[in-house]
Amino acid sequence: MAELYEESKKDRTSVELFAGAGGLAMAVHGADFRPLLFNEFAKRACETLAANGAKPLPDGQAPVRAPKPGEQVPLFAGDVQDLEMDYLKGQVDILAGGPPCQPFSLGGVAKGDEDKRNMFPQMFKAVRQIQPKAVICENVRGLLRPSFKSYFDYILRELALPFEERAEGADWTQHDQYLQTRLQQGDEHLQTRLQQDPEYLKKRYRVVMTPVNAADYGVPQIRNRVIIVAFRRDLDVDIELFKSLVKPTHSEAALIRSMMDGGSYWERHPEVPTHVREWVQARLPKVAPKDDGLLPWYTLRDAIAGIGDNKPLPEVPDEWLDRTEHLLGGFTEHIGWPGARIYDGHTPNELDRPAKTVKAGVHGVPGGESVMLLDELVADKAAQGGRRYKHRYMTVRETARVMTFPDTWELKGPRGEKMRQLGNAVPVVLGEVFAKAVATVLDEAEKRQRAKDS
C-alpha cells in the first residue's frame, strides 16, 4: 500500500472509517486524496491494510496528529466508538466509509436502527469532529427497501444536519420530526442562525443519494448498492455538475449488441469455443437493443482475460484444485479449490456475463456466488443431452479482479476470510468514479470562490 501515502498533487486529504480490505480507500487515493487515517475493527482486514503499507497504532493508542506527506498512514485497529478525531478538524477533504450494513442487508437481521451494529451514528460523530468538505458512504441496496424507507430518509436528514444531535431519551422518529422541521425552515431562519453562528453553514451538508449497479460503471460484476455523498453547505458545490459526473458509463444493452453476429465482444475473445458462442447467442434477444451510446458491460471473461493493463490469468488445471499456491503465471492467490457444487438456489457464474454479486456471507463463502462455469463440456448422464459445462470455484485472485482490486494488492487470512473481505469491499473502479467527481466539483467550487474574491 505504499502508493496510498504518496503525496497528492494538491494535497487533498481523506479519512477512511470501516476501511475493510481497502477498496474505497484505494478509490479515494486514486482520485488524488492523501489518506490521514484508517480505521477498521476486523482483525484480518487490519492485517490486510498493514500488509499493504498502513501503520497499525499500538493497542489502545489513539492518533494525535495527521501524517505528513510521505509518512505511513496510521491505522486505528479497533472500535470506531473509541476513536476521537477532533485533532483533524479543518484538515480533511473527504470522509469516506461503508458503515457495517448488516442491519439493512437482505441477508442480515434487518432490525434497522435497533441493531447495535448500525454504525451510521459513528459517521455523523466523525462529521461533527472533523467537518470534512465532503462525505462518501457506500452501503447495500437493502436501505431502499420499503420497510426501511422512513429510517433511510432519516439517515439522509441526519447527514444534512449532523450537528443537530438526538436529545437524550428521544427515539429516532422524534429526532426525525425535529430534523424535518429544521430543514423546512426558510432563508429567514438561516440568516438568523448565521448571525448567531457565522460558521453555521460549515455544520450543514447537501446530500445526494445515488442507487448504482457497479456493472454500469465498468465493474465486471452485478452489484447493486447505494452511494451517499454529502457536501458542506459553505462550499456552494455545483450539485448538478456532480450528478452529471456520476452517470453510468456502461450498459447491458451495449453488451448484448457487442455479442451479436459481427460484434466486438467475440473479436476481443477469439479463444471462445464455437459451442459456447452459440449457447450465449441463442439466449440473446432476437432484435438488437437500441444504441444507448454507452460502453458494454464487462464480463467475468473480461476480468480473467485482463481489463486495462492486467495480464490474462491462466486456467487452473484439475490436478491443481488442491488448495496449494502454485503461482500460476506468477499470480498470487490464484489457488484452485476442490469440492465446487451447483445446486438449487446456487446457480453459478457464467463467463460471458458480469459476475454475480460477491458476498461476504454470514457463514463464510456462499455456494453458487463463488462457482463458475468453464468452456469445457463434460459427460453427465443426469444433464440434458448427456453433457454439461464443467465448473469450479473461483480463485481469490479472480474474485479480487471482479472487485477491481489490483493484482498487487495483498489479502491476509485463510481463503474464507479473504473472500469475506472482498465481499464487504467497495469495488475500486466504482468508488473512484464518485471520488473523482467529488474532486472535480470541489476544484470547481474553489475556482469560483477565487474568482469571486478577486
N, C-alpha and C positions, 0 to 999 in steps of 0.2 A: 504494500500500500504506500510505498514511498512517494508515488506520484500524487497522493492525496494531500501532501503537505508542501508541495512546491508552491512558490509564490505566484499568486494570480496577477494578471496584468493590471487590474485596477484595485487590487487588494480588497475585493468584495469578500465578505466573510459569511460563515454559516455555523449553525449548531444543529446537531443531529441527535434527537431523542429516539428511543426504541430502534436503535440502528440496525439490529439484526445482523445479517450477513454483509451489510454494507451496500446494497443495491441503490437506495436513494442517496446515500452519502456519495457514491461514485457519480451518480447522475448530477447532483448539485455541483460537485467539484468539476465535472465535465463542462458545466456552464460557467466556469471560471470563478467559483466561490471557494475561498480558502477556509477549511474547517478549523474551528476553535475548540470544539469539544464534541466527543461522542459519549452517549450513554446507552448501555444495554445491560439487561439483567441475566439473560440466559447464559449459562456457563460456556457451552460450546460456541455460541455466536461470539462471545467475548474472545474466545481463543482464536476464532477466525479473524476478527478485527486485529488482534495482536499479531497474528501471523503475517498480516499484510501491512504492518507498519505502525499501527496505533500503539500508544504507550499507556498500558494499564497503570492506574494510580494504586499505591499501596492500599490494602484493605482498610476501609473506613476513612481514608483521606479524601477530603473534598478539594477540588481545584480552586486556586486562589487568584490566578491571573491567566490572561489569554496568551497562547503561544505566539511567538514572533514568527514572521515568515521564515520557512526552512526548518523550524523546530517540529518535533514529532507532536502529533495531536494527542492530547490526554484522553484516556478512556476511563470514565467513571463506571466501573463494573459493579453495579448494584441497583438497588431500588430507586427509581426516579423520585419517589416521595422523600428520599433523604438528601436530594440534591438541591443546593441553593445556588442560584446563578446571578444574583444581584451584581456581582463583580463584572459582568459582561454588559451591563446596561449601556445602551448607546453605541455598542461596538459590533452589533450583529445585523447583517442584511437579511438573511433568511434563517428562520427557524423551521426545521423540517422534521418529519417523523410520521410513522404509521402507528398510532396508539393501538395496543392489542385489541383485536377485532372479535374475540370470542363472544362477547355479549351480543353481537349483532349478526354473526355469521349464520347462514342456513344450517351449517353443521355444528354450531355451538349450542349453548344452553338457552340463548335468546331471551335473556332476562332484562335487556336494556340497561337503564341506569341503576337497576337494583343489583347488578352484578359487580362485585368488588374488583373485577378485572377491567372494568371500564376506566381507561386511563386518559380520556379526554380532559377531565379536570386538571390533570398534571400539565397538559399542553397549555391550558389557559393560565395556570400558575406561572409557567415559563414566559408566556407573553407578557404578563404583568411585570415580571422581574427584569426582562432584558429589552422589552419594547422593540422587537425586530421590525424592519421595514416591511417584511413580507413573511407569510407563513404558508407552508405547503404540508397538507395532510393527505395521506392515501389510506383508503380503507375498503372494506368489502361492499359489494352492491347490496348486501342484506340491509344496510342502513336505509335503503329506499323502500323496503317492504311496507305495505300499508299499515301493518301493526306497529311499525316504528316511526311513521311519518311525523307524528306530533313531537316525539322526542328528538328526531333528527333535525326538525326545524328549530327546536330549542338549542341544539348544539350550534347551529349556524348563527343564531342570535347571540349566544354566549361568546362566540368568536368575534362578532361585530362589536360587542360591548364587554370585553374581558375584565375590565376594572369594576364592573357592576357585580360584585360578588353576591352569592346567595346568602341571605340572612340566616343566622343560626336558628335551627329548628324548622326552617321552611323546606317544603319539598320542591321538586323540580317544577311542578305545574305552577306553584305560587311564584317562583322566581321567573318562570317564563312569562307569566302575565305582567310582571313588573318590567321585564325587558321589552315586551311588545309596547307597553305604554311609553317607555323611553324612546324607542325607535320611531314611534308615531308623532312625537313632538316635533314641531317645525323649526324654522330658522330662528324665530324669536327666542326659543328656549336655548338653541345652540349658541346664540350670541351672548345670552346671559351666562351660560356655563363658561364661555371663553373669557368673559370679564372676570369671573371668579377664578379661573384657572387657565392662563394663556397657553398651557401645554395640553389642553383638553383634547385637541384633535389627534395628538400622539397616543391617546388612550382609546381611540375608536378605529375600527377597521371596516373596509369594504370587502365583502365576501363573494366569491364566485365558486359555485359548485358545478363540476363537470362530470357527468357519467361517461365512462370510457370503456371501450373494448380495446385491450392492448394491441390486438391484431390490426386495428385501424391506424396504428402509429408505427408500424414496421417491426412489431414483435411477432415472432413465429409461434404464437400461442393465442388461443381464445381465453381471454382473462378479463372478466367484467368487474370493474371497480368504480369507485368514486374518488375524484381528486378535488380537494377543497383548498382553495388558495385565498388568502386574505392580504390586503394591502393597507398600510397605515394611512389614515384619512388625511393627515397633513401633507402627504406627498403628492396628492392630486394625480394619481396614476390614471392613465387612459385605459379604462376597463374594456372598451370596445376593441382597442388595439390588442389587448391581451387575449380576448376571446378569438380574434382572427388568427392569432399565432398558435392556438392550440386546437385548430380544426383538424379532423382526420386527414391523413395523407395517403392511406391505403384502403382498399375495399375488396370485399368478396366478389363483387361483380367484375372487377378488373382481373381477379384471379381466374374466374370462370372463362372470361374472354380469352385469357392467355393460354388456357388449356384446350381450347377448341382446335380443330384441324388448322395447322399452319401457325399455331400460337407460339409465343416466345418462351413459354414455360418448358416445352419439350426441347426446344433448341438449347435451353440452358441445362437440360438434363438428358443428354443423348444416351446415357447409360441405362435408362429405364427400359426394362423388357417390354416387348410389344403387348404381351398379355396384360401387363399392369396398366399400360397406357389405355388399352381398350376397356379394361374394367373401370378405370376412372372416368373415361369419356362417356361410357354407357350410362352413367348416373348424372351427367350434366344436363341442364335444360336444353330442350330442342332448339330454342331461339336464344341467341346471344343477348345478354343484358345490354342496356344502353351504356355507351361510353360515358363514365362519370368524370373522366379527366384525372382520376387518382391512380396510384400505383397498385399493382396486385398485392394482396396479402402474401406474406412469406409463409412457407410450409415447413413442416418438420424436415422434409428432404433438403430444403434450402439451408436450414440451420446446420444439418450434419455435413452438407457439402461445403459450407462456409459462406457466411454473409460478410460482405466487405472484405477486410484483409484476412479473415480467418481461413485457414487451410482445411481441406477435407479431412474428416475423421475416418479412419479405417473401420471396416466392419469387424465385429468381434466374432471370431470363429467358434464353433461349438465346443471345441476342446478347451477353450479359454473362458467358458462360463463357470469359473471356478473360484470366484472371489479373490483372485490374485492380481496384483498390479504387474502387468506385462509391459507397460509403457509402449503400447501400440502406437506406432508412428511418432513416438516421443511425447505423446499426450499423457498427462497425469489424470487420474480419476476416470479413465476410460476403461473401467473394470467390468467384465462380464459377471452376471449373477444368475445362478440357476433357479429353477422352480417357477418360472413365469406361467401363469394360468389366465385363461379367459373364461368368464362365467357370467351369468345373468346379472345385470346391473354394473358390470365392469367391462364395458366394451373397450377395445384397445385403440391406441393412436394409429392413424394412417399416415404414411409418409407424405402423401400428396394433399394433405390438409394442414392447417396450423395445428399444433399440438393441443391437446385438451389442457384445461387449467391445471397447472402444477399446484398441488395441495400439500399442506403440512401434515394433515391427518391427526386426529385425536389419539389414535393408537399406532402411530407410525406411518409408513408409506402406504397409501391406498392401493388397491389392486389395479384395475384397468388403467387408471391415470398414468401409471408408470410402465405399462406394457405397450409395445409397438409391433405392428405387422411388418414383415420384411417382404422383399420382392420374390422370394423363392417359394414355389409351390411344392407341397409335400403330400404324400398319400395319407388319407384319413377316411376309413370306411364310414365313419359317422357323419362326415361332412357331405353337403350337397355336391353331387358329381364325383364324390370319392377323393377330392383333393381340397386342400385349404392352404392359405398362406401361413408360412412359418412365423413364429413370434418369439420375442424375448423381452426381458426387462430393459428399459432404457438405462444407460450408464449415467453416473453422476455428471460426467462431462457433457453428455448430450442434453441432460436436463438443465445444466448451467447455461448452455447455449440457447436453449429455449427461453431462458430468463434473461438472455443477452448479457450475461456476465462474460468478461474477457477470459480467454483460456489461461491467462497468467494468474488469475485470482485463486488463492489457496483457501480451501474449506477444511475445517478441522472437525474431528469426531468420527464415529462409525458411520457407515453408509446411511442408516436411517436418520441420524442427526443432520447429516449434510443435506439430505433431501428435505428434511423439515425446515432447515434454514432457507433453502431455495424456495420452498412453498410459501414461506412467510415474507419473502422479499418483494421489493418493487422491481419490476424489470428495468434495467438500467436505461434502455433506449426510451421507454415511456417516461420515466422520471426526468430524463434530460430534455425532452420536448417542453415540459412545463417549467423546468428550471431556467432554460434558455429564454423562454417567453417572459418570465419574471425579470431576468437580467435586462432584456430589451426594453421593457416598459419602465423599469427603474432608471435606466440610462436616459430614456426619452423624457421622463419627468424632470430629471436633473437638468437636462439641456434647456427645457422650457423655463425652469426656475432661474437658471443663469441668465437667459435672455431677458427675463422679466426684471431681474435685479440690475442689469447693465444699463 
